[in-house]
Amino acid sequence: MGTSPDDQPSMEAVDAVTDLRHLEPLDRYRGQLLDAVGRRLADGDDALVVTAAIAEANTALTRRLLTLGEVHLGPPPCRYAWLLLGSQGRGEQLLSSDQDNAIAYESPGPSDEAAAGEYLGALADLVVGGLYRAGLPRCAGGYMATNWRRPLAEFRRLFHGWIEEPEPGALMQAEVFLDVRACHGDLPIDDLEHLLHLGGTRGSFQVQMARAALAFRIPPNTLGRLRSPGASLDLKRGGTAAIVLLARLHGLAAGSSARSTVLRLRAVDGTLSPPDARDLTDAYRFLTGLQLRHQVEQVAGGLTADNLLRPDRLTSAERKQLRTALHVVRDVQEVTARRFALQTVT
């Protein structure tokens, strides 16, 4: 789900950054983003439109830093593409979202390899550091351009290996890249996108993706304890993360090139029933709305945004809807387990 220009939050802090030697405006970015998200939720905006707007704001900031980086460092010595991965690649981010990015570049001649590596390493340091200053945490798993800079040909080999030998360990890396899109640079990445579509048609790759989607589930008996005083529920695990993985699996299996969770669920004709896809979309929208409101309250109070919600603080109607949404996720996981001949969800 995308945003129109009128939907995107105006970030004065992004416009105010005109020189990488003076990044002080980025100190205001987090507060401005929080205000924009809070206003939109108060106005009753669709939670998924809000997450798309957050992603677009973060992407605009990334492009600004890349443009200024090229001014600061000079023209790049080779063609490259700055890759957005994970939630930013899908265009659906929360206030808790961290950085997931990489650089693919065109292999220069042997005599220019060192210069290209030095330039792109410096560019990655500038951009990742700027995003961190603006409030986007570094990826705990290290999936950032400071670590992930590869010639496009090497990325092709990696993607091909993930698809041809989809072992669980390799799939952990592949999952981060399955939502890849380029946001800056003049190097086309059509080959990578083609390989992802190819992987979506491979039965062995589908089975590994299905296993990953079933691994994200809420603990047993959680649904019966939603009113327990003080108990917390991780809305991501068994909730939104499971839906993202299910949508990715069924969308790729249906041959869809869509990146966002909602568009993938719209494209699942033949791989998931239309009622299940609609129910999963509604569950995703509701759970994402709970996450956003929870995180706005946390960040406004000076806390670090997380996904741990206390259901006892919800209204009875919200708890009922929460229970319904989590049941939908488990039901679709059961359907997925049967479709791919996996062990039933417990």
Secondary structure as the mmCIF struct_conf table of DSSP 4:
data_model
#
loop_
_struct_conf.conf_type_id
_struct_conf.id
_struct_conf.beg_label_comp_id
_struct_conf.beg_label_asym_id
_struct_conf.beg_label_seq_id
_struct_conf.end_label_comp_id
_struct_conf.end_label_asym_id
_struct_conf.end_label_seq_id
TURN_TY1_P TURN_TY1_P1 PRO A 5 ASP A 7
BEND BEND1 GLN A 8 GLN A 8
HELX_LH_PP_P HELX_LH_PP_P1 PRO A 9 SER A 10
HELX_RH_AL_P HELX_RH_AL_P1 GLU A 12 ALA A 16
TURN_TY1_P TURN_TY1_P2 LEU A 20 ARG A 21
HELX_RH_3T_P HELX_RH_3T_P1 GLU A 24 ARG A 28
HELX_RH_AL_P HELX_RH_AL_P2 TYR A 29 ALA A 42
TURN_TY1_P TURN_TY1_P3 ASP A 43 GLY A 44
HELX_RH_AL_P HELX_RH_AL_P3 ALA A 47 LEU A 73
BEND BEND2 PRO A 75 PRO A 75
BEND BEND3 PRO A 77 CYS A 78
STRN STRN1 TYR A 80 LEU A 84
HELX_RH_AL_P HELX_RH_AL_P4 GLY A 86 ARG A 90
TURN_TY1_P TURN_TY1_P4 GLY A 91 GLY A 91
TURN_TY1_P TURN_TY1_P5 LEU A 95 SER A 96
STRN STRN2 ASN A 101 TYR A 105
HELX_RH_3T_P HELX_RH_3T_P2 PRO A 110 ASP A 112
HELX_RH_AL_P HELX_RH_AL_P5 GLU A 113 ARG A 133
TURN_TY1_P TURN_TY1_P6 ALA A 134 GLY A 135
HELX_LH_PP_P HELX_LH_PP_P2 PRO A 137 CYS A 139
TURN_TY1_P TURN_TY1_P7 ALA A 140 GLY A 141
BEND BEND4 MET A 144 MET A 144
TURN_TY1_P TURN_TY1_P8 ALA A 145 ASN A 147
STRN STRN3 ARG A 149 PRO A 151
HELX_RH_AL_P HELX_RH_AL_P6 LEU A 152 GLU A 164
BEND BEND5 GLU A 165 GLU A 165
HELX_RH_AL_P HELX_RH_AL_P7 PRO A 168 PHE A 177
TURN_TY1_P TURN_TY1_P9 LEU A 178 ASP A 179
STRN STRN4 ARG A 181 GLY A 185
BEND BEND6 ASP A 186 ASP A 186
HELX_RH_AL_P HELX_RH_AL_P8 ASP A 190 GLY A 200
TURN_TY1_P TURN_TY1_P10 THR A 201 THR A 201
HELX_RH_AL_P HELX_RH_AL_P9 GLY A 203 ALA A 215
HELX_LH_PP_P HELX_LH_PP_P3 ILE A 218 PRO A 219
TURN_TY1_P TURN_TY1_P11 PRO A 220 ASN A 221
HELX_RH_3T_P HELX_RH_3T_P3 THR A 222 ARG A 225
TURN_TY1_P TURN_TY1_P12 LEU A 226 ARG A 227
BEND BEND7 SER A 228 SER A 228
TURN_TY1_P TURN_TY1_P13 PRO A 229 GLY A 230
STRN STRN5 LEU A 233 ASP A 234
BEND BEND8 LEU A 235 LEU A 235
HELX_RH_PI_P HELX_RH_PI_P1 LYS A 236 THR A 240
HELX_RH_AL_P HELX_RH_AL_P10 ALA A 241 ALA A 253
TURN_TY1_P TURN_TY1_P14 ALA A 254 GLY A 255
BEND BEND9 SER A 260 SER A 260
HELX_RH_AL_P HELX_RH_AL_P11 THR A 261 ARG A 266
TURN_TY1_P TURN_TY1_P15 ALA A 267 ALA A 267
TURN_TY1_P TURN_TY1_P16 ASP A 269 THR A 271
BEND BEND10 LEU A 272 LEU A 272
HELX_RH_AL_P HELX_RH_AL_P12 PRO A 274 ALA A 300
TURN_TY1_P TURN_TY1_P17 GLY A 301 GLY A 302
HELX_LH_PP_P HELX_LH_PP_P4 LEU A 303 ALA A 305
BEND BEND11 ASN A 307 ASN A 307
STRN STRN6 LEU A 308 LEU A 309
HELX_RH_3T_P HELX_RH_3T_P4 PRO A 311 ARG A 313
BEND BEND12 LEU A 314 LEU A 314
HELX_RH_AL_P HELX_RH_AL_P13 SER A 316 ARG A 339
TURN_TY1_P TURN_TY1_P18 PHE A 340 ALA A 341
HELX_LH_PP_P HELX_LH_PP_P5 GLN A 343 VAL A 345
#
